[in-house]
Amino acid sequence: MDLSFTPEEEAFRAEVRAFLAEKYPKRLADKVRQGKRLTKADQEEWHAILNARGWLANHWPKEYGGTGWTPGQSFIFDTECALAATPRIVPFGLSMLGPVLIKFGTEEQKARWLPRILDGSDWWSQGYSEPGSGSDLASVKTTAVRGIDAQGDHYIVNGQKTWTTLGQHGNMIFCLVRTDPKAKKQEGISFLLVDMKAPGVEVRPIVTLDGDREVNEVFFTDVRVPAENLVGQEHRGWTCAKYLLTYERTNIAGIGGSMAALGRLKQVAAKQRKNGRPLAEDPAFAARLARVEIELENMKTTNLRVIAAVEGGGVPGRGELDAEDPRHADPAGTVVALSARHGALCAALHRGGAGGRALRRPSRWPGWRRLCSRQIFQHAQNLDLRRLQRDSAQHHLQDDSGTLSGGTGMNFEHTEDRRMLADSLGRFLREQYAFEARNKIAQSAEGYSPERWKQIAELGTLGALFSEADGGYGGSGFDIAVVFEQLGRALSVEPVLGALIVGRAIASAGSPAQRERLGDIIEGGCIAALAHGEPDSFYELARVSTRAQKKGDGWVLDGAKAIVAQAEAADLLLVSARTAGDVTDEAGIALFLVPTKTAGVSLRGYPVIDGGRAAEVTLQGVTLGADALLGAEGEGFAVLERAIDAGLVALVAEAVGAMDVAKEATLEYLRTRKQFGVPIGSFQALQHRMADMLLEVEQARSALINAAAALDDEDRIRRERALSAAKYTIGRIGTLVAEESIQLHGGIGMTWELPLSHYAKRLVMIDHQFGDDDHHLARYIALGRV
């Protein structure tokens, strides 16, 4: 995977910024930033500026007036425009109808309508929704009856459309109409272009809660439409409709707009005062703001994944497409639904909560009412699209190329080596680590399987966690992610995490003699465990009370370590101890490599709730030589932090693997479990909960991608914030998936015999390893203030 934009794309970003600085009117920018209403003239002015530059139809092919940009360039352009507070281009002609005409229109239709979209001659409206239909767009009642008379081949249209956004400005409307009332619901629909100035067309405004007249009802009474305005085949308009929805949804996510809104909110919160301090420093407000920021960052990655998937003809997921499978619903619907939730979160921050009253003062933030009401209304629109996403029979893509990379510098595919590793490790675990076998291993006296451990090492699994310089063949965040996602799917209790963390610490700070141990760790001959957490440390990485005293050339350690995973099986412990400073100081922490059989080391082992074993480790007068010190005296915190960073990526990946299995098991149960003679998956309330879970799992996978990409970032603050954001996301979503999957299974979800219950336990416990979601949210906020 490569989440970096190419140098060419970064140069393009600079070009866009220069263009906006030179050509975009400050008057319009101020109007957008202040949340003032934009007139039709405002929209047309920006439309004309972009068209003059040739940047209007950035997703159209060049031969029709498009730019030929990659999806990455389009994403950059949209983001930069949003950050510059440009009006959002009205999408109905440019982003919806235009691609449909290019795909399905005749040459005459393209020649006639596409130039008029570009130069602004036509203002298009969308005629999809109808009264009483809700999100069921295929339940079209508007009719179009074909006939021929002296004036030629034509349709007579009768019916009503609703929620027609900006229809009061429109002179043309594209409509779904029923041309064959006897055909199946989706087969008797046609896609028709209608002149809104034709006799029989009436537009009536719908006044929304903010007093705006942005949406309308459109009535058709014996409206005559030339047959040449039919797009695509008669009775096959649903194909056009689905194609249009794909473009609509990938363009509606509004990531750049959300980023800009969040930036404005931060500026306001920095200036507003509460109890004599900036509102941004209020703990409750800061936490809410951080949650929105983290979710937006995950959603940005989800959106890029969707762009790449749509460009490649696939979906962000696995397997063949199935119209009845909610996992294979239109992927862009995922972004729409997530965008809706993010819009609601931003609106909630504007409306109330900690310090909310300060943000409700109109004199302090001009246009605040307009901005908030627009967000609420957009949220309502997106919720309607969210229901569309849940109807997988209506909205799924027709083709899956199996790729997640599009025409951009970013690549969401694993390398061939990583795919081979994932396949071989996954196959081994399915065959040798089946649920019953896993449970026996997890409950055994050893807490792991020496035989399976040896086999896992022989597969090269541990080598993937380290670079070639350290004796491995991988070592990146994505290598770690591949391994631990497969381990998470199998609920493995093998001591791989200890090997990763201890091995990374040795690799970064070890002496040549100490680094020789890496070979044994990678080959599985040496089991290593991290002994850092203490009974009163409560996730604080720098809280170390275990002491290390100098004795001659060596050291004497005294203290206690808590919940040391697989300590009884370990040959080697990585122990943190303080050589100087206060109990919470980062400076003064040293790291020591301690064989478990060293005199003075005692273990009290016990089984842990999610499988495997841990131990309390007591260190009493443990005498070590000088060669036991790892790295420089008192400078172990940075080494420990970087090693645990790799562990955080591993835990996030393990959780994603476990979530996928829990999600798949729950989907299968909803399909097969029957009540009242029907599958419970047909109950709308359960469908909604399942869709929510699916959306959250997609966000979790994006958090994993962000974390893996950030692991090798040399900027500590940026790296640690990204990792804390991912761990917070996984903690929150993992707990939600655990709870929801059990509840959707009902009583059986509480039983030991069901594999799902063990996945739920593991997901909850992952939240508590190296800091739970509350801890990492607070850490994310604190790092942002550094």
VOGU-3710 file (C-alpha; in Angstrom, 3 decimals, decimal comma):
1> mdlsftpeee> 0,000/0,000/0,000  1,050/3,577/-0,642  -0,963/6,382/0,917  1,248/9,160/-0,400  0,312/11,449/-3,242  2,835/11,447/-6,089  5,175/14,422/-6,661  3,085/15,217/-9,735  -0,076/15,308/-7,629  1,590/17,551/-5,042
11> afraevrafl> 2,658/19,884/-7,867  -0,938/19,859/-9,033  -2,053/20,835/-5,514  0,231/23,867/-5,700  -1,233/24,770/-9,093  -4,777/24,581/-7,709  -3,889/26,781/-4,761  -2,323/29,377/-7,048  -5,403/29,388/-9,275  -7,735/29,842/-6,324
21> aekypkrlad> -5,625/32,661/-4,932  -5,708/34,485/-8,259  -9,159/33,798/-9,692  -11,527/33,031/-6,832  -13,367/36,197/-5,673  -12,867/37,059/-2,010  -16,481/38,250/-1,917  -17,690/34,711/-2,598  -15,235/33,185/-0,123  -16,443/35,503/2,643
31> kvrqgkrltk> -20,036/34,681/1,840  -19,408/30,932/2,033  -17,377/31,168/5,252  -20,073/33,232/6,922  -22,762/30,752/5,943  -24,746/33,274/3,916  -27,219/32,174/1,287  -25,774/31,831/-2,187  -27,808/33,178/-5,044  -28,171/31,573/-8,447
41> adqeewhail> -25,839/34,254/-9,785  -23,192/33,294/-7,190  -23,353/29,664/-8,270  -23,190/30,583/-11,935  -20,211/32,896/-11,394  -18,070/30,132/-9,884  -19,312/27,683/-12,538  -18,133/30,090/-15,254  -14,715/30,671/-13,625  -14,008/26,951/-13,540
51> nargwlanhw> -15,298/26,411/-17,065  -13,048/29,180/-18,398  -10,040/27,399/-16,857  -11,197/24,037/-18,233  -11,471/22,600/-14,717  -15,228/22,302/-14,402  -15,848/18,713/-15,511  -12,861/17,195/-13,759  -14,301/13,653/-13,831  -15,358/13,708/-17,507
61> pkeyggtgwt> -13,217/12,256/-20,295  -11,146/14,796/-22,195  -13,004/14,266/-25,462  -16,186/15,645/-23,890  -14,584/18,672/-22,244  -13,232/16,971/-19,147  -9,801/17,280/-17,576  -8,571/13,698/-17,725  -7,482/13,996/-14,097  -6,750/10,984/-11,961
71> pgqsfifdte> -9,078/10,316/-9,002  -6,255/11,567/-6,804  -6,154/14,885/-8,635  -9,930/15,201/-8,423  -9,786/14,521/-4,682  -7,045/17,142/-4,253  -8,988/19,670/-6,290  -12,226/19,125/-4,371  -10,415/19,317/-1,035  -8,508/22,485/-1,886
81> calaatpriv> -11,661/24,151/-3,179  -13,497/23,299/0,026  -10,641/24,615/2,172  -10,725/27,828/0,133  -14,480/28,088/0,851  -15,678/27,864/-2,737  -19,345/27,190/-3,458  -20,035/23,568/-4,136  -20,822/23,166/-7,817  -24,458/22,238/-8,331
91> pfglsmlgpv> -24,059/18,545/-9,145  -27,202/17,638/-11,072  -26,000/18,419/-14,563  -22,256/18,115/-14,122  -21,804/15,177/-11,752  -24,998/13,223/-12,319  -26,498/13,678/-15,774  -23,204/14,318/-17,569  -21,669/10,906/-16,751  -24,968/9,200/-17,641
101> likfgteeqk> -25,070/10,876/-21,054  -21,426/10,004/-21,680  -22,125/6,358/-20,799  -25,598/5,800/-22,254  -26,474/8,784/-24,452  -26,532/8,880/-28,235  -23,948/10,946/-30,092  -26,664/13,481/-30,864  -27,590/13,741/-27,167  -23,971/14,218/-26,152
111> arwlprildg> -23,413/16,880/-28,782  -26,560/18,713/-27,753  -26,549/18,548/-23,965  -22,952/18,232/-22,746  -21,747/21,650/-24,040  -24,813/23,287/-22,473  -23,950/21,712/-19,115  -20,436/23,098/-19,350  -21,320/26,640/-20,401  -24,215/26,877/-17,958
121> sdwwsqgyse> -26,949/27,259/-20,567  -29,013/24,616/-18,759  -29,688/24,368/-15,042  -30,585/20,733/-14,431  -32,764/19,332/-11,677  -33,157/15,743/-10,507  -36,532/13,976/-10,733  -36,093/10,756/-8,749  -37,982/10,931/-5,436  -41,759/10,736/-5,300
131> pgsgsdlasv> -44,281/11,282/-2,496  -44,774/8,167/-0,381  -41,851/6,307/-1,902  -39,216/7,188/0,670  -35,938/5,629/-0,385  -37,574/3,091/-2,692  -36,697/4,892/-5,907  -37,879/2,008/-8,051  -41,473/2,519/-6,912  -41,969/5,089/-9,672
141> kttavrgida> -45,548/6,174/-10,240  -44,930/9,030/-12,688  -45,994/7,647/-16,070  -44,761/8,287/-19,594  -46,991/6,981/-22,385  -45,444/6,855/-25,833  -47,291/7,909/-28,928  -46,876/9,213/-32,476  -48,870/12,029/-34,037  -48,413/14,701/-36,654
151> qgdhyivngq> -45,807/16,393/-34,473  -43,708/13,258/-34,170  -42,685/10,523/-31,716  -43,192/11,623/-28,112  -44,123/10,732/-24,520  -46,937/12,172/-22,423  -45,784/12,468/-18,812  -48,062/12,625/-15,766  -47,086/12,461/-12,122  -45,222/14,176/-9,317
161> ktwttlgqhg> -41,642/14,435/-8,077  -40,591/15,765/-4,667  -37,508/17,011/-2,810  -36,269/18,540/-6,066  -33,289/20,547/-4,842  -32,950/24,033/-6,398  -35,720/23,124/-8,823  -36,926/26,722/-8,709  -33,887/27,627/-10,833  -34,110/24,727/-13,249
171> nmifclvrtd> -34,996/24,811/-16,891  -34,418/21,052/-17,422  -35,016/17,976/-15,296  -33,961/14,347/-15,754  -36,652/11,977/-14,543  -37,318/8,359/-13,817  -40,684/7,543/-15,386  -42,676/4,343/-15,670  -43,087/3,354/-19,293  -44,246/-0,252/-18,777
181> pkakkqegis> -46,672/-0,610/-15,878  -46,882/-4,394/-16,342  -43,153/-5,089/-16,031  -41,312/-5,897/-12,832  -40,718/-2,839/-10,690  -37,191/-2,083/-11,845  -37,676/-3,214/-15,444  -40,437/-0,888/-16,530  -38,622/2,383/-15,864  -37,139/4,801/-18,400
191> fllvdmkapg> -34,755/7,754/-18,053  -36,236/10,873/-19,641  -35,058/14,495/-20,115  -37,876/17,000/-19,619  -38,081/20,725/-20,352  -39,281/22,386/-17,126  -40,665/25,309/-19,160  -42,938/23,009/-21,166  -46,712/23,356/-20,717  -47,999/21,228/-17,843
201> vevrpivtld> -44,897/21,507/-15,603  -45,490/23,221/-12,257  -42,896/23,821/-9,509  -44,056/24,431/-5,935  -41,567/25,217/-3,129  -41,309/23,190/0,088  -40,393/25,493/2,969  -37,864/23,792/5,252  -37,379/24,327/8,978  -34,830/27,118/8,415
211> gdrevnevff> -37,303/29,067/6,300  -35,453/28,221/3,106  -37,100/27,253/-0,197  -34,307/25,089/-1,484  -36,401/21,995/-2,224  -39,522/21,716/-4,321  -42,344/19,583/-5,612  -42,639/19,250/-9,390  -45,968/18,332/-10,995  -46,376/16,971/-14,542
221> tdvrvpaenl> -49,766/17,218/-16,223  -49,902/15,893/-19,799  -46,384/17,144/-20,455  -45,218/16,390/-23,984  -41,601/15,174/-24,228  -39,900/14,337/-27,550  -38,908/10,668/-27,772  -35,391/11,781/-28,671  -35,054/12,830/-25,014  -35,035/9,184/-23,915
231> vgqehrgwtc> -31,586/8,248/-22,557  -30,594/4,616/-22,926  -33,090/1,896/-23,732  -36,790/2,238/-23,085  -37,856/0,304/-19,946  -34,168/-0,027/-18,951  -33,723/3,319/-17,234  -32,892/1,696/-13,907  -29,451/0,930/-15,324  -28,922/4,666/-15,862
241> akylltyert> -30,322/5,395/-12,414  -27,861/3,102/-10,648  -24,941/4,457/-12,624  -25,934/7,998/-11,690  -26,165/7,084/-7,995  -22,575/5,866/-8,038  -21,376/9,276/-9,210  -23,758/11,073/-6,875  -22,479/9,278/-3,817  -18,776/9,482/-4,516
251> niagiggsma> -19,214/13,242/-4,947  -21,522/13,808/-1,975  -19,144/12,749/0,806  -17,915/16,323/1,192  -14,638/15,481/2,924  -13,060/18,810/2,042  -16,123/20,697/3,223  -16,063/18,868/6,529  -12,372/19,623/6,933  -13,018/23,291/6,265
261> algrlkqvaa> -15,960/23,385/8,699  -13,880/21,703/11,367  -11,094/24,214/10,824  -13,519/27,118/11,204  -14,936/25,539/14,338  -11,452/25,291/15,849  -10,850/28,963/15,130  -14,085/29,921/16,844  -13,393/27,646/19,818  -9,929/29,197/20,233
271> kqrkngrpla> -11,452/32,688/20,504  -14,578/31,990/22,531  -14,180/32,045/26,308  -15,732/29,789/28,903  -14,985/30,279/32,597  -12,151/32,602/31,639  -10,419/30,104/29,342  -10,661/29,385/25,615  -13,524/27,065/24,814  -11,050/24,757/23,049
281> edpafaarla> -9,538/23,971/26,463  -12,829/22,842/27,954  -12,332/19,065/28,489  -15,793/18,003/27,373  -15,750/20,194/24,275  -12,195/19,146/23,394  -13,198/15,480/23,612  -16,169/15,957/21,317  -14,063/17,916/18,869  -11,361/15,227/18,881
291> rveielenmk> -13,910/12,488/18,180  -15,146/14,375/15,134  -11,608/15,023/13,928  -10,606/11,358/14,266  -13,729/10,132/12,521  -13,198/12,609/9,701  -9,630/11,411/9,177  -10,867/7,821/8,999  -13,651/8,866/6,652  -11,170/10,604/4,363
301> ttnlrviaav> -9,333/7,303/3,960  -12,630/5,463/3,467  -13,532/7,937/0,737  -10,182/7,450/-1,011  -10,732/3,694/-0,849  -14,152/4,107/-2,428  -12,806/6,387/-5,151  -10,167/3,803/-5,980  -12,718/0,985/-5,886  -15,232/2,736/-8,121
311> egggvpgrge> -12,489/3,716/-10,555  -11,369/0,077/-10,679  -14,906/-1,278/-10,880  -14,751/-2,976/-7,479  -15,891/-2,502/-3,917  -13,923/-2,094/-0,686  -14,419/-5,648/0,522  -13,957/-9,240/-0,499  -15,504/-11,845/-2,689  -18,045/-11,920/-5,481
321> ldaedprhad> -20,851/-9,411/-5,620  -24,195/-10,628/-4,394  -27,306/-8,509/-4,769  -28,721/-9,949/-1,558  -25,548/-9,446/0,493  -25,424/-6,199/2,514  -21,633/-6,348/2,431  -21,773/-5,750/-1,306  -24,050/-2,742/-1,335  -22,936/0,272/-3,329
331> pagtvvalsa> -19,639/1,221/-1,626  -20,239/4,914/-2,142  -23,263/4,574/0,115  -20,828/3,848/2,930  -19,208/7,247/2,480  -22,587/8,973/2,232  -23,780/7,442/5,476  -20,540/8,245/7,255  -20,683/11,779/5,879  -24,194/12,104/7,279
341> rhgalcaalh> -23,018/11,081/10,706  -20,071/13,449/10,561  -22,366/16,293/9,513  -24,581/15,536/12,469  -21,595/15,546/14,828  -20,414/18,925/13,527  -23,929/20,329/13,809  -24,170/19,023/17,361  -20,944/20,784/18,237  -22,301/24,028/16,786
351> rggaggralr> -25,665/23,650/18,504  -24,796/22,742/22,035  -22,854/20,620/24,435  -19,849/21,944/26,272  -19,668/25,634/25,538  -22,446/25,349/22,995  -24,072/28,558/24,109  -20,948/30,471/23,193  -21,271/29,161/19,669  -24,931/30,111/19,542
361> rpsrwpgwrr> -24,242/33,844/19,732  -25,041/35,283/16,291  -22,937/38,386/16,931  -19,851/36,213/17,385  -20,304/34,059/14,288  -22,166/35,666/11,355  -24,242/33,218/9,398  -24,153/30,579/12,129  -27,875/29,835/11,832  -27,615/29,320/8,108
371> lcsrqifqha> -24,626/27,000/8,506  -26,198/24,897/11,243  -29,555/24,558/9,537  -27,893/23,565/6,253  -25,940/20,883/8,107  -29,083/19,541/9,716  -30,907/19,496/6,413  -28,004/17,853/4,601  -27,974/15,275/7,383  -31,626/14,531/6,671
381> qnldlrrlqr> -30,910/14,116/2,966  -27,982/11,821/3,658  -30,041/9,709/6,028  -32,392/9,088/3,119  -29,410/7,983/1,029  -28,325/5,844/3,940  -31,562/3,928/3,653  -30,805/3,458/-0,027  -27,480/1,923/0,897  -29,248/-0,577/3,104
391> dsaqhhlqdd> -31,342/-1,830/0,203  -28,651/-3,906/-1,422  -31,039/-5,359/-3,966  -31,462/-1,898/-5,461  -28,004/-0,438/-5,124  -25,046/-2,661/-5,864  -22,321/-2,427/-8,425  -22,439/-4,747/-11,375  -18,816/-5,679/-11,663  -15,829/-6,413/-9,449
401> sgtlsggtgm> -12,349/-6,281/-10,834  -10,927/-7,149/-7,442  -8,734/-4,064/-7,299  -8,663/-1,254/-4,797  -6,308/0,964/-6,739  -7,443/3,608/-9,167  -5,709/6,171/-11,305  -4,004/7,861/-8,391  -0,651/7,760/-6,656  -2,373/6,096/-3,726
411> nfehtedrrm> -2,612/2,338/-3,803  -4,769/0,374/-1,382  -3,657/-3,009/-2,630  -1,171/-5,147/-0,745  1,970/-6,179/-2,553  2,147/-9,638/-4,048  4,437/-10,780/-1,207  1,978/-9,593/1,426  -0,937/-11,254/-0,343  0,996/-14,505/-0,461
421> ladslgrflr> 1,828/-14,196/3,235  -1,807/-13,470/4,120  -2,986/-16,432/2,016  -0,489/-18,920/3,443  -0,912/-17,801/7,062  -4,696/-17,631/6,730  -4,857/-21,100/5,185  -2,622/-22,560/7,897  -4,712/-21,027/10,667  -7,976/-22,232/9,136
431> eqyafearnk> -6,615/-25,750/8,885  -4,570/-26,013/12,075  -6,218/-23,436/14,336  -9,901/-24,220/13,950  -12,158/-23,049/16,748  -12,183/-26,234/18,828  -8,417/-26,653/18,486  -7,918/-23,011/19,354  -10,001/-23,325/22,511  -7,975/-26,298/23,711
441> iaqsaegysp> -4,784/-24,328/23,154  -6,174/-21,214/24,845  -7,211/-23,193/27,939  -4,091/-25,338/28,142  -1,559/-25,137/30,948  0,935/-23,511/28,574  -1,548/-20,974/27,209  -0,177/-21,477/23,709  0,847/-24,380/21,447  4,612/-25,013/21,125
451> erwkqiaelg> 3,900/-27,042/17,983  1,774/-24,360/16,326  4,239/-21,683/17,408  7,048/-23,505/15,647  4,946/-23,914/12,509  3,965/-20,235/12,481  7,628/-19,269/12,682  8,523/-21,716/9,907  5,958/-20,033/7,660  8,029/-16,862/7,889
461> tlgalfsead> 5,373/-15,055/9,885  7,778/-13,525/12,393  10,234/-12,529/9,692  7,546/-10,328/8,132  7,593/-8,174/11,267  11,210/-7,103/10,833  13,279/-5,401/8,153  15,970/-7,103/6,114  18,603/-5,246/8,134  17,228/-6,925/11,258
471> ggyggsgfdi> 17,059/-10,392/9,753  13,496/-10,300/8,447  11,962/-9,426/5,106  9,319/-6,812/5,912  8,972/-4,622/8,954  6,589/-1,937/7,691  3,274/-1,095/9,289  1,464/-2,879/6,471  3,535/-6,046/6,966  2,532/-6,051/10,625
481> avvfeqlgra> -1,093/-5,416/9,659  -1,201/-8,372/7,257  0,109/-10,796/9,888  -2,046/-9,646/12,778  -5,248/-9,371/10,784  -4,950/-13,077/10,014  -4,111/-13,834/13,656  -7,162/-11,835/14,697  -9,419/-13,809/12,365  -8,206/-17,031/14,020
491> lsvepvlgal> -8,225/-15,673/17,605  -4,631/-16,800/17,926  -3,117/-16,871/21,415  0,428/-17,517/20,205  3,069/-15,096/21,598  3,563/-13,114/18,389  2,883/-9,709/19,946  5,688/-10,146/22,473  8,077/-11,165/19,720  7,140/-8,044/17,767
501> ivgraiasag> 7,528/-5,531/20,605  10,628/-6,969/22,231  12,226/-7,653/18,867  11,595/-4,098/17,659  13,131/-2,689/20,840  16,242/-4,830/20,381  16,438/-3,906/16,709  16,343/-0,173/17,439  18,613/0,058/20,507  20,426/-3,235/20,940
511> spaqrerlgd> 24,169/-3,749/20,944  25,640/-6,105/18,334  25,604/-8,920/20,887  21,989/-8,204/21,860  20,919/-8,018/18,231  22,097/-11,571/17,770  19,026/-12,580/19,785  16,834/-11,315/16,960  17,587/-14,390/14,880  16,265/-16,678/17,621
521> iieggciaal> 13,162/-14,511/18,055  12,421/-14,480/14,321  12,943/-18,234/14,046  10,679/-18,879/17,040  13,454/-20,363/19,169  13,221/-17,583/21,757  9,873/-16,512/23,143  9,948/-12,913/24,363  7,508/-10,954/26,510  7,180/-7,305/27,479
531> ahgepdsfye> 7,205/-6,711/31,249  6,359/-3,021/31,498  2,902/-2,406/32,965  2,665/-2,157/36,745  -0,230/-2,590/39,195  -0,797/1,168/39,479  0,357/2,380/36,055  -3,154/2,518/34,511  -2,006/2,840/30,876  0,543/5,604/31,641
541> larvstraqk> 3,573/4,591/29,616  6,010/6,686/31,665  4,742/5,524/35,071  7,492/3,160/36,206  8,286/2,522/39,885  10,434/-0,597/39,425  13,966/0,484/40,333  17,333/-0,368/38,830  20,355/0,327/41,019  23,950/0,316/39,865
551> kgdgwvldga> 26,089/-2,453/41,346  29,609/-2,498/40,063  29,432/-2,853/36,293  25,932/-4,324/36,498  22,486/-3,666/37,874  20,057/-4,829/40,561  16,313/-4,704/39,795  13,471/-4,577/42,322  9,789/-4,147/41,588  6,653/-5,754/40,189
561> kaivaqaeaa> 5,092/-6,029/36,751  1,417/-6,766/36,085  -0,417/-8,754/33,416  2,648/-9,815/31,473  1,225/-11,776/28,535  2,754/-15,246/28,004  5,378/-14,611/30,700  5,377/-18,277/31,783  6,199/-19,399/28,243  8,803/-16,681/27,710
571> dlllvsarta> 12,523/-17,228/27,629  13,284/-13,516/27,708  11,617/-10,517/29,343  12,029/-6,894/28,308  11,784/-5,105/31,666  11,445/-1,362/32,215  12,987/0,069/35,384  13,765/3,523/36,664  17,348/4,622/37,152  16,490/8,261/37,911
581> gdvtdeagia> 13,670/10,757/38,124  10,163/10,794/39,527  7,801/7,874/39,060  6,052/9,551/36,087  9,074/11,124/34,366  9,855/10,017/30,829  13,542/10,618/31,490  15,232/8,100/33,738  13,580/4,933/32,378  15,929/2,147/31,328
591> lflvptktag> 15,227/-1,145/29,552  16,751/-4,487/30,463  16,795/-7,898/28,803  16,135/-10,400/31,570  16,055/-14,193/31,069  13,025/-15,537/32,941  15,178/-18,074/34,801  17,326/-15,354/36,373  17,531/-15,606/40,153  15,054/-13,264/41,860
601> vslrgypvid> 12,484/-13,419/39,036  9,245/-15,052/40,155  6,017/-15,534/38,226  2,425/-16,033/39,318  0,564/-17,219/36,253  -3,154/-17,302/35,514  -5,521/-17,658/32,548  -6,911/-14,482/30,996  -10,535/-14,014/30,020  -9,978/-13,912/26,262
611> ggraaevtlq> -7,715/-16,978/26,107  -4,073/-17,714/26,831  -2,178/-16,882/29,975  -0,477/-13,971/31,695  1,499/-13,568/34,884  2,394/-11,172/37,654  6,179/-10,806/37,629  8,056/-9,993/40,817  11,656/-8,811/40,711  13,549/-9,130/43,990
621> gvtlgadall> 17,234/-8,345/43,958  17,585/-9,441/40,342  21,279/-9,094/39,560  22,200/-8,410/35,939  25,392/-7,767/34,072  26,143/-4,601/32,148  25,190/-6,383/28,949  21,555/-6,593/30,089  20,991/-2,851/29,606  19,263/-2,173/26,270
631> gaegegfavl> 20,306/1,181/24,857  21,485/4,114/26,945  20,860/4,408/30,671  17,759/6,438/31,431  16,797/6,851/27,757  14,564/3,857/27,331  11,254/5,699/27,044  11,664/6,617/23,376  12,731/3,054/22,527  9,774/1,642/24,442
641> eraidaglva> 7,339/4,044/22,824  8,477/3,144/19,305  8,313/-0,590/20,052  4,822/-0,260/21,504  3,841/1,792/18,446  4,344/-1,380/16,413  2,248/-3,207/18,999  -0,565/-0,692/18,582  -0,645/-1,297/14,824  -0,697/-5,030/15,548
651> lvaeavgamd> -3,625/-4,742/17,952  -5,591/-2,544/15,570  -5,045/-5,090/12,779  -5,950/-7,994/15,039  -9,167/-6,230/15,989  -10,067/-5,595/12,341  -9,592/-9,283/11,585  -11,773/-10,269/14,539  -14,412/-7,693/13,567  -14,604/-9,083/10,051
661> vakeatleyl> -15,308/-12,566/11,398  -17,905/-11,262/13,871  -19,575/-9,265/11,107  -19,653/-12,239/8,723  -21,004/-14,569/11,399  -23,740/-12,111/12,317  -24,759/-11,631/8,678  -25,002/-15,367/8,221  -27,072/-15,738/11,379  -29,493/-13,017/10,249
671> rtrkqfgvpi> -29,963/-14,857/6,957  -30,599/-18,281/8,446  -32,287/-17,728/11,826  -36,051/-17,616/11,373  -38,842/-16,172/13,454  -42,486/-16,050/12,442  -41,545/-18,080/9,394  -39,095/-15,551/7,913  -35,366/-14,837/8,334  -34,807/-12,285/11,081
681> gsfqalqhrm> -32,571/-10,423/8,648  -35,744/-9,264/6,923  -36,704/-7,210/10,002  -35,937/-3,568/9,284  -34,704/-2,754/12,775  -32,081/-5,498/12,560  -31,107/-4,442/9,042  -30,432/-0,947/10,310  -28,268/-2,198/13,156  -26,351/-4,458/10,797
691> admlleveqa> -25,785/-1,593/8,376  -24,465/0,543/11,223  -22,041/-2,229/12,123  -20,872/-2,534/8,519  -20,181/1,198/8,339  -18,223/1,109/11,569  -16,085/-1,804/10,401  -15,216/0,122/7,230  -14,113/3,039/9,422  -12,048/0,638/11,522
701> rsalinaaaa> -10,271/-0,660/8,430  -9,495/2,904/7,367  -8,121/3,568/10,865  -5,847/0,545/10,429  -4,602/1,864/7,091  -3,884/5,257/8,662  -2,045/3,669/11,586  0,056/1,364/9,416  1,012/4,275/7,169  1,970/6,425/10,168
711> lddedrirre> 4,194/3,872/11,916  7,425/4,970/10,253  6,694/8,697/10,351  9,720/10,410/11,887  7,564/13,263/13,212  6,746/11,956/16,693  3,661/14,082/17,317  2,104/13,236/13,966  2,912/9,543/14,377  1,695/9,213/17,955
721> ralsaakyti> -1,523/11,134/17,270  -2,297/8,876/14,300  -1,694/5,751/16,378  -3,765/7,016/19,298  -6,539/7,954/16,877  -6,511/4,409/15,487  -6,447/2,780/18,922  -9,317/5,010/20,069  -11,284/4,086/16,945  -10,660/0,379/17,393
731> grigtlvaee> -11,553/0,485/21,074  -14,849/2,214/20,396  -15,805/0,193/17,328  -14,529/-3,119/18,677  -16,701/-2,809/21,752  -19,683/-1,805/19,618  -19,200/-4,773/17,256  -18,842/-7,126/20,219  -22,038/-5,889/21,845  -24,103/-5,614/18,673
741> siqlhggigm> -23,113/-9,015/17,300  -24,046/-10,710/20,572  -27,365/-8,874/20,780  -28,224/-9,666/17,159  -27,569/-13,343/17,913  -29,882/-13,224/20,905  -29,478/-15,755/23,716  -27,082/-18,021/21,841  -24,650/-15,130/21,586  -24,034/-15,457/25,335
751> twelplshya> -22,947/-19,101/25,160  -19,424/-20,487/25,367  -20,077/-22,910/22,520  -20,608/-20,126/19,976  -17,321/-18,869/18,459  -18,757/-15,380/18,248  -18,760/-14,974/22,026  -14,992/-15,511/22,081  -14,475/-12,936/19,342  -16,547/-10,488/21,370
761> krlvmidhqf> -14,383/-11,086/24,438  -11,201/-10,570/22,476  -12,463/-7,335/20,926  -13,343/-5,907/24,326  -9,977/-6,893/25,772  -8,031/-5,410/22,854  -9,519/-2,086/23,873  -7,724/-2,374/27,211  -4,293/-3,360/25,908  -1,848/-0,428/25,913
771> gdddhhlary> -4,633/2,028/26,699  -8,391/2,016/26,197  -10,384/4,390/24,022  -10,711/7,042/26,738  -6,961/6,986/27,364  -6,064/7,346/23,698  -8,645/10,048/23,081  -7,119/12,062/25,934  -3,624/11,329/24,582  -4,674/12,457/21,106
781> ialgrv> -5,939/15,751/22,543  -2,847/16,280/24,692  -0,464/15,595/21,791  -2,390/18,097/19,685  -1,520/20,811/22,188  2,223/20,135/22,140
//
